[in-house]
Amino acid sequence: MSVVVTGAAGFIGFHVSQALLERGDSVIGIDSLSDYYSVALKEARLERLKQARGFAFHRVDIAERGALERIFKQHPQIDRIVHLAAQAGVRHSIENPRAYGAANLIGHLEVLEASRNLKGLKHLVFASSSSVYGGNTKLPFAVEDRVDTPQSLYAATKKADELMSCSYAHLYGIPTTGLRFFTVYGPWGRPDMAAWLFTAAILGGTPIKLFNRGLMRRDFTYIDDIVNGVLLCLDKPPHGALPYKIYNLGNHRSEELMRLVALLESAIGRKAKLELLPMQPGDVEATYADISETTRDLGFSPTTSIDVGVPRFVDWYLEFHKGR
């Protein structure tokens, strides 16, 4: 059996691809290697994947009309898709909105169109985001909560992806599941996210920018727990009249941002310089995942606290940058 992983050179896509290969699945990786952040980092991830037996790679922009259908025809054995390719980043969506329209809307539509013509497709799993909860003030966030107050274009595109996917599941019977990820971090992470940014700032002796004066809380979720959740989901496609589900993938803990800073200081052995700033447009004060439905249906149970995960990230970061 073969699994398509879009965004295979990305943070989550790389780890999901590794886990699938390790358990014996074949993986068809797809990625455009966009320059939103370091292409060299993406290439380093890819080099590791290419060392594994059963990995094939196609460099392509998923928003290119018909590109995915042409790739799928080359691999008739495909039976599952993990769609993780997207333009990420809340703040970046304010500065570059068209990139989000292309990757997250047109790209997602191309995935759906290619999927409906794929014979033997058992499950399409796609990445949504905790950002869809937007201005919600009830914590923790549950999948049945209303999500019609997006605080950023990024959040709006992810909600649109959920709606499009639901319609295709209804029209074409494609078993489809959307996963709302909560602040994923860990080795091989993204340079635009807090763990990486703060680590680089502490090591470089530059101030950490703390928005809302640091009064933020996040449900930090370690990458290994996310990967476990993705695989559990992939192996349990939804059934019924409407084969469509949404799940939260989070750590079910809302941590103060200053706890992350303190753990990084401890792991690095240096004190951080802080720059306290007002809330940024598009941001939210707190995220917190209700994972009761994910646990009930999929057996998902995250095991890695930030006390464990943050030092692991720092160890990887130092090793990765050694000699660079």
N, C-alpha and C positions, 0 to 999 in steps of 0.2 A: 504494500500500500504506500501511496505517496501523498505528501502533504505540501501544499503551496504555502510559503510564508512570505507575504509581502513585507517590505521593510526589514529584510533579513540582515542588513548591515547596521540596523539601528540597535539601540540599547536592549529593548525587550525582545525584538526579533532575533537578535544574535543569541540570546540565552535560550529562547524557545527552540530555535533551530538546533542548538547544541543538545538540548534535552531530548528532542525527537530523534536525533541521530543516535544518541547514546542508547536509546531503548529499541533501536532497530528499524525505525521508519526511514524511508527515503524522503529527502527534502528538496523541493524546487524553490530556491531562494530568488526573490525579485527585489530589486532596489535601484533607485536612480542615482544614488550617491550624491545627493544634493549638497550644496555648500552652506546650508543653514548653520552647521557647525563643522568642525574639523573633518575633512574628507580622509585625512591620514588615519584618524581614529577608526573611521568606518572600514577603511581598507585593512587595518590591523585586525579588526574583528573578522572580516571576510577571510583573511589568510588562515585563521584558525579553523574556520568552517571548511575551507577547501581541503584541509588535511584529512578530513573525515571521509570515509567511504559512504557513498549514497547521497552526496550533496552535489546538486547542479545549480548553476547561477546564471541569471539573466539580468543584465544591466538595462533597465528600461523605466521610463516614466509611466506609471500606471494611468495617468490622465490622457495619455496618447490614445486616441480612438482606435480600438481594434487590436492594440498591442497585446493585451492579455489573452484575447481569444486566439491569437496566432501562437502564443507560447503554450497555451493549454492544449492545442492540437498536436504539439510536439510531444506531449506527455499524457497519452490517453488513460494512463493508470491512476491519475489524480482522483482521490476520493474525499479529501478534506482540504479546507482552506483556512489559514489563520491570517486574517487581514490586519496588519499592524502598520502599514505604510501610511503616513500622514504628515502634514505640516504641524509641528507641535509648538507650544509656547503661548501663554496667555498674552504677555506684553507685546510680543512680536506681531501678534495679529492686529494690533492697533496701527502699527507702522507699515505692515505689508499685507493688507487684507486680501489682495488678489491671489497671493500665494496659497491662502487658505481655501479660497473658492476653487482653485485649480486642483489642489491635492486632496482636500477633504470632501469636496462636493462632487466635482467631475470625476476625480479618481475613484471615489467610492462607488459612483454610478457605473463606471467601467468595470469594477469588480463584480457588481451585481449582474450586469449584462453578460459578462463572460461566464458567470456562475450558472445562470439559468440555462445556458446552452451546453453545460458540462454533464454528460451522462454519467450516472453512478455517483454523483456528489452526495455524500452522507451528511456533511455538516459544514456550515460556514460560520466561523467565529470571527468577530471583528472587535477592534478596540474602540470603546467609547471613553468617557472620562468623568471623573468626579466633578469637573467644571460644569457639567450640565445642571447641577443643583443650584448654581448661580446664587441668587440673593436669599435662598432659603435660610431661615433662622432656627428651625427645629433640628436638633441634633440628637442622635446620629442620623445621617441621611439614609433613608430607606428607598428601595426601588419603587415603591408605590407612591412616593411623594411627587407632587407636581413639580415639573421642571420646565416652566415656561417663563422664567425670568433670568435669562442668560446675562452674565455680567461682561462678557467679551465675545468677539466674533468667533474665536476658537470654540467656546462653549456652544454657540449657536450652530456651528457646523457639525459638532458632534451630536447634538440633538437631532439635526436634520438627517444625519447618517442613520440614527435609530429609526426615524420615521420611514425613510426610504427602504431600509431593510425589512421593516415590518410589512410594508406594502408588497415587496417582492416575495416574502414568505407566504403571504396571503394569495397572491396571484399565481405563483409558480410552485408552491409547496416546497420551497427550499428550507430545510431545517437550519435555522439561523439563531445565533446567540450573540448578544452584545455584552461586553465586559467593561464596566466603569472602573477604571484603574484609579487608585488613590496614591499620589506622590511616591512614585517608585524610585528607589535608590539602590546603590550597591556597586560592586566592581563592574567596570566597563560602562559606567553611567554617562549621562549627557553633561557636557561642559556648561550648559546654560541653567542647570538646576542647582539648588541650594547646597547640597553636600559638596559638589565639585567647586562651585564658586567660593564658598566659605573656606574650604581647604586651601585653595590657591591663594586667597587673600591672606590667611594666617601665615602661610609659608613665605609669602612675598612681603609681609609686613605692611600691607595696605588695609584700609578699613573695610569691614564687612558692611554692606548696605542693608540695613534692617528697616523695611517698610512698616508703616503703622507703628513706628517706634519700637518694633520688635514684638508688639502685642499680637502675635499670630499663633495659630495652632494648626497643625497638620497631622493627618493620619499617614505617617511615614511607613511605607510597606517595602520590605526587603525583596530584592529581585527573585531569590529562590522561592519565596512564598508565592509571588506572582506567577512564576513559571509553573509551579505545582497547580495553581488554580486554573491556568490556561489549559493544561493537559487534562485535568479532571473534567473540565467543561467540554473539551474537544471530544472526549470519549463518551459523552452522554448527550447526544443531540436531542432537542425537544421533539415531541410528537403531538398528535391531536389535530383538531380542525385548523388551528393556527400554530404551526411549528416554529414558534418564536418566543425567546426569553431574554430578559435582561438581568444581570447579576452585578453586585458590587464585589470588587476584589480589593480589600483593604486590610489593615492590621487590627481594626476595631479598637484603636487607641488614638486619642487626639492629644498629641504632645505639644507642649509649648516650644516655640521656635528657639527660645533661649536654652532649652535643654539640649537641642542639637548643637548649638554653639559650644556649650560646656563640654559635651562629649568629644567634639572635635578638638577643643583645646587640650583635653586630657590625652587623647590619642596621639596628637602631634607633639605635645610637650611645650606649647607656647600659648601665650595669652593673645586673644583677638583684640584688634582695634575695632571699635564700633562707630558706625555713622547712622544715627537715628533719623529716619525720613518719614514723611507723611505717607498715607496709603496711596498706592499706585492705581490708576484707572484699570478696571477689569479684574482686580484682585478681590479676594474674599478673606474675611478674618479667620475663619475656621473651617476645616473639613473633618469629617468623622464618619466612618463607614458602618452601617448596620449590615452585618454579614450573615444574619440569622437564616435568610432564605438560601444563600450560597452554601452555608454549612449543611442545612437540611437536605438540599437537593443534590449537592455535589460532594459532600464530605470535606469541604474546604475548611482547614484549620491552620491559620498562620502560626508559626513557631518562633519567629525571630524578632526580638525587641530591638529598639535602637541602641540599647546598651551593648548588644552583641554586634549588630549590623554596621554601626558607624565605625568602630575600630577595624572591622574587616574592610570597609571601603577605604579607609586611610591607608591600611597596609598595601592594598592593591594600588592605590594612587601613587604612593612613594616608589613602589617597585616599577610601575609602568613608566614613570618619568625619570627613573634612574638612567643617567647617561644621555638623556634627550636634550 
